[in-house]
């Protein structure tokens, strides 16, 4: 459906289907690292497995409350050749000082939003920050190739700036 304009209604399914996480999350996709390799690079510890988004969200908020925000719970799984990180109420995936070293030899794409509509999109490749911006202000972007991805997205009709 290239060329068709999307509206907010086209994306309402996320808030409807996943209300527990829709207000505050960070989703990250990493290609080139397994969940175990990623955990090692991020200096994380393995916790008991959780099943389903409600369990992950509940555990993340409990962890945050238990440690006054000092540690965050991150859910990980594989999606094809990618590792998916799910952070309810988290932001590690867009924290440059953690992301860039962890992205060595890998591709890293992350989107964060919080309850106050503060957001960040981050794209890193092999320790280089390729693109970073707040989706509310897409003209204010930085990185080694701040216009490359946005140009491609605009050409296929994904965004209009």
C-alpha positions in Angstrom: 0.0 0.0 0.0 2.8 2.4 -0.9 1.6 6.0 -1.3 -1.4 5.7 0.9 -1.6 8.2 3.7 -1.8 6.7 7.2 -3.6 8.4 10.1 -3.5 7.9 13.9 -6.5 5.6 13.6 -4.4 3.1 11.6 -2.1 2.7 14.7 -4.8 2.7 17.4 -4.5 -1.1 17.6 -1.4 -0.8 19.8 -3.1 1.2 22.5 -6.2 -0.9 22.3 -4.4 -4.3 22.4 -1.6 -3.4 24.8 -2.8 -0.6 27.2 -0.4 -1.7 29.9 2.7 -0.7 27.9 1.4 1.8 25.4 1.9 4.9 27.6 5.6 4.3 28.4 8.0 1.9 26.6 11.2 1.5 24.8 11.3 -1.1 22.0 14.6 -2.0 20.5 15.6 -4.3 17.6 19.2 -5.5 17.4 20.6 -7.4 14.5 23.8 -9.3 14.9 23.6 -10.2 18.6 21.8 -13.0 20.4 19.9 -12.2 23.6 22.7 -13.8 25.6 25.4 -11.7 23.8 23.3 -8.5 24.3 22.8 -9.3 28.0 26.5 -9.6 28.5 27.2 -6.4 26.7 24.6 -4.5 28.7 25.9 -6.1 31.9 22.5 -7.5 32.8 21.6 -10.4 34.9 19.2 -13.2 34.0 15.9 -13.3 35.8 13.1 -15.9 35.9 11.4 -16.2 32.5 8.1 -14.3 32.1 5.3 -15.0 29.7 3.2 -12.4 28.1 3.2 -8.6 28.1 1.1 -8.2 31.2 3.7 -10.3 33.3 6.6 -8.3 31.8 4.9 -4.9 32.6 4.0 -5.9 36.1 7.5 -7.2 36.8 9.1 -4.1 35.3 7.1 -1.8 37.5 7.7 -3.9 40.6 11.5 -3.9 39.8 11.5 -0.1 39.4 9.7 0.4 42.7 11.9 -2.1 44.5 15.1 -0.4 43.5 13.9 3.2 43.2 14.5 3.2 39.4 18.2 2.1 39.8 17.6 -1.0 37.8 15.1 -1.8 35.0 13.7 -5.0 33.8 14.2 -5.7 30.1 12.3 -8.5 28.2 14.2 -10.1 25.3 13.3 -12.5 22.6 14.3 -13.3 19.0 12.4 -12.1 16.0 13.9 -13.7 13.0 17.6 -12.5 12.8 16.9 -9.8 15.3 16.8 -9.6 19.1 13.8 -7.6 20.4 14.2 -5.8 23.8 11.0 -4.7 25.5 11.3 -2.1 28.3 8.1 -1.1 30.0 8.7 2.4 31.4 12.4 2.1 30.4 14.8 3.9 28.2 18.1 1.9 28.1 17.6 1.3 24.3 18.0 5.1 23.6 20.7 5.8 26.1 23.7 6.6 23.8 26.4 5.9 26.3 25.1 2.3 26.7 23.9 1.8 23.2 27.0 2.8 21.2 29.4 0.4 22.9 26.8 -2.4 22.9 26.2 -2.0 19.1 29.7 -3.1 18.1 29.3 -5.3 15.0 25.5 -4.9 15.1 22.6 -2.8 13.9 20.5 -1.1 16.6 17.1 0.5 16.2 15.1 1.8 19.1 12.0 3.8 19.9 11.2 5.3 23.3 8.1 7.2 24.5 7.0 8.1 28.0 3.7 9.2 29.6 4.6 12.9 28.9 4.9 12.2 25.1 8.7 12.6 25.3 10.1 10.4 22.7 13.3 9.3 21.0 14.1 7.3 17.9 17.7 6.0 17.7 19.6 4.1 15.0 23.2 2.9 15.5 25.5 0.8 13.4 28.7 -0.7 14.8 29.2 1.9 17.5 28.3 4.8 15.3 25.2 6.9 16.0 23.6 7.1 12.6 20.4 9.0 13.5 18.7 10.2 16.6 15.6 12.5 17.0 12.5 13.2 19.0 9.5 12.1 16.7 7.6 15.2 17.9 10.5 17.4 16.4 11.8 15.4 13.4 13.6 18.4 11.9 16.0 18.5 14.9 18.0 15.3 14.3 21.7 14.3 14.7 24.1 11.5 14.0 26.5 10.6 11.2 23.6 10.3 8.6 20.8 12.3 10.0 19.0 12.7 6.7 19.5 9.3 5.1 16.7 7.3 6.8 14.3 10.3 6.9 14.8 10.8 3.1 14.0 7.1 2.5 11.0 7.2 4.8 9.7 10.3 3.0 10.2 8.8 -0.4 8.1 5.8 0.4 5.4 8.0 2.0 6.0 6.9 5.6 6.5 10.4 7.1 5.8 13.9 6.0 8.0 16.7 7.4 
